[in-house]
Amino acid sequence: MPSETAVYTHGHHESVLRSHTWRTAANSAAYLIPHLRPGLRVLDVGCGPGTITADLAELVGPTGHVTGVDAAATVLDQARATAAERGLTPHTDFTTADVHALAFPDDSFDVVHAHQVLQHVGDPVTALREMRRVCKPGGIVAARDSDYQAMTWYPEHPTMDAWLTLYRRVARANGGEPDAGRRVRSWALRAGFTDVTSSAAAWCYATPDERSWWSGLWADRTTTSAYAARATDGGHATEDQLREIAAAWRAWGAHEDAWFMVPHGEILCRA
């Protein structure tokens, strides 16, 4: 059985939070939105800086409540600030948690949501079982994860291929599964869910601003984030190789016909 612990590959460097704070319910949880209504109690697992959490709080309205949890205490201050800036403090709370052993009673929430979490945990099946445990009977457990191997881009560049190979190797060495998108349905079935609705969606970066933003944050992440340290400390790459990959990212982003797709697997599971 895999370990129930894993190292979060990305860490919380500014280049990582640049990506995380861009995420909204609309661009990252659209498959869940039709199932939300005022008055629901929601658990947002792996909430990070809280931008999706705040959107969920608005969607369940003033009579609902959202609890955001994350393994990293440091990022929760930013999540609380996000909620406060949007006037959502009365309808949100935040705390640290391990998704493998959630400190909530059975049947606590109407909806349990996790975005880009299962790819980073040591045992995604156990994580889903815990999410099911704290979800009320008839409630929804929702999860969405990207699939690195299925990512694709244009123009092609051999160093970009090297980036993908390296990232997948580092993520797996840290105990995660970077190709989670294709596996989320299987994990849900193994966790005991019998009513699972599967879907897929993608982010696409193609405009000049999108290309500059996406290539820039990955170039920075490749050389200055926790991921960079784990790549070199783990013997997966040298600093020179990381600088070469970062340069390839910036070169890709400079092409006016550049295009990048990030596919995701999604599941809605009835508890």
Secondary structure, 3 states (H helix, E strand, C coil): CCCCCCCCCCCCCHHHHHHHCCCCHHHHCCCCHHHCCCCCEEEEECCCCCHHHHHHHHHCCCCCEEEEEECCHHHHHHHHHHHHHCCCHHHEEEEECCCCCCCCCCCCEEEEEEECCHHHCCCHHHHHHHHHHCEEEEEEEEEEEECHHHCEEECCCHHHHHHHHHHHHHHHHCCCCCCCCCCHHHHHHHCCCCCEEEEEEEEEECCHHHHHHHHHHHHHHHHHCHHHHHHHHCCCCCHHHHHHHHHHHHHHHHCCCCEEEEEEEEEEEEC
